[in-house]
Amino acid sequence: MEIKNAAILTVRNSSKRLPNKTIAEIKKNVSVIDIMIRRAKKTNFHVILATSTDSSDDSICEIAKKHKIEIFRGSLLNKIKRWNDCFELYAIENALLIDGDDLCYDFEIAKRAMDQLMRSDFDIISSPENIITGLFTLAVTRNVIKKLYTLVPQNDTDTDLFTHYFQKIKLKISYVNLKEFEKNKNIRLTLDYEEDLEFFKKLYDSIDIIEKGETIIKFLEQNKSIVDINFGRQKDFLKNKGNT
């Protein structure tokens, strides 16, 4: 099966900080991966779950099968190799790279980014530094993945943190156009710590799991007590992100 334009959801259960978070229950009978798949589908691109061949990720695949999406299994440690092999198998030309930690992934920003990518000669449409953490990551071309893979083709290389490799290859990078409500907010929308798990449970107890980002942000601005649950972890997150 060839998929020219895809939304690749990258997940695994072997997280160091919060093991098995991908299958953690957020609402009754609704796990993290359930939410991520449903939000990824809202991009209107073919969704591919990209996980590892390790048995620890079997449970993720079982959940994904219920959503009737494509499932690709590859390298456990080398996320870049996993992407490369996925791109090759499905003959992908352009893709959204969706982090399985981002439970409020904004499909509206994603569609905007893919439109920018396909209408230009850029290799990457990335997130500006002032974007709310967890709203969006990247839209990339096949060229990006091919070049990254030449740097780290080994199966056992850990590439969980990978953006520093961009500096080693020639790429044309631009940034997704943000609306005012999507940036410069003290809001944290990603899952790395226990506090984040509590945050998302509180959030999705009040908001539909496929609600658009604008509605989520407006709700959080009116409910600071929920924001305060996990925003104190943002400094730790940024510190870890910088350790490349």
Rosetta blueprint (number, residue, H / E / L):
1 M L
2 E L
3 I L
4 K L
5 N E
6 A E
7 A E
8 I E
9 L E
10 T E
11 V L
12 R L
13 N L
14 S L
15 S L
16 K L
17 R L
18 L L
19 P L
20 N L
21 K H
22 T H
23 I H
24 A L
25 E E
26 I E
27 K E
28 K L
29 N L
30 V E
31 S E
32 V H
33 I H
34 D H
35 I H
36 M H
37 I H
38 R H
39 R H
40 A H
41 K H
42 K L
43 T L
44 N L
45 F L
46 H E
47 V E
48 I E
49 L E
50 A E
51 T E
52 S E
53 T L
54 D L
55 S H
56 S H
57 D H
58 D H
59 S H
60 I H
61 C H
62 E H
63 I H
64 A H
65 K H
66 K H
67 H L
68 K L
69 I L
70 E E
71 I E
72 F E
73 R E
74 G E
75 S L
76 L L
77 L L
78 N L
79 K H
80 I H
81 K H
82 R H
83 W H
84 N H
85 D H
86 C H
87 F H
88 E H
89 L H
90 Y H
91 A L
92 I L
93 E L
94 N E
95 A E
96 L E
97 L E
98 I E
99 D E
100 G L
101 D L
102 D L
103 L L
104 C L
105 Y L
106 D L
107 F H
108 E H
109 I H
110 A H
111 K H
112 R H
113 A H
114 M H
115 D H
116 Q H
117 L H
118 M H
119 R L
120 S L
121 D L
122 F L
123 D L
124 I E
125 I E
126 S E
127 S L
128 P L
129 E L
130 N L
131 I E
132 I L
133 T E
134 G L
135 L L
136 F L
137 T L
138 L E
139 A E
140 V E
141 T E
142 R H
143 N H
144 V H
145 I H
146 K H
147 K H
148 L H
149 Y H
150 T H
151 L H
152 V L
153 P L
154 Q L
155 N L
156 D L
157 T L
158 D L
159 T L
160 D L
161 L L
162 F L
163 T H
164 H H
165 Y H
166 F H
167 Q H
168 K H
169 I L
170 K L
171 L L
172 K L
173 I E
174 S E
175 Y E
176 V L
177 N L
178 L L
179 K L
180 E H
181 F H
182 E H
183 K E
184 N L
185 K L
186 N L
187 I L
188 R E
189 L L
190 T L
191 L L
192 D L
193 Y L
194 E H
195 E H
196 D H
197 L H
198 E H
199 F H
200 F H
201 K H
202 K H
203 L H
204 Y L
205 D L
206 S L
207 I L
208 D L
209 I L
210 I L
211 E L
212 K L
213 G H
214 E H
215 T H
216 I H
217 I H
218 K H
219 F H
220 L H
221 E H
222 Q L
223 N L
224 K H
225 S H
226 I H
227 V H
228 D H
229 I H
230 N H
231 F H
232 G H
233 R H
234 Q H
235 K H
236 D H
237 F H
238 L H
239 K H
240 N H
241 K H
242 G H
243 N L
244 T L
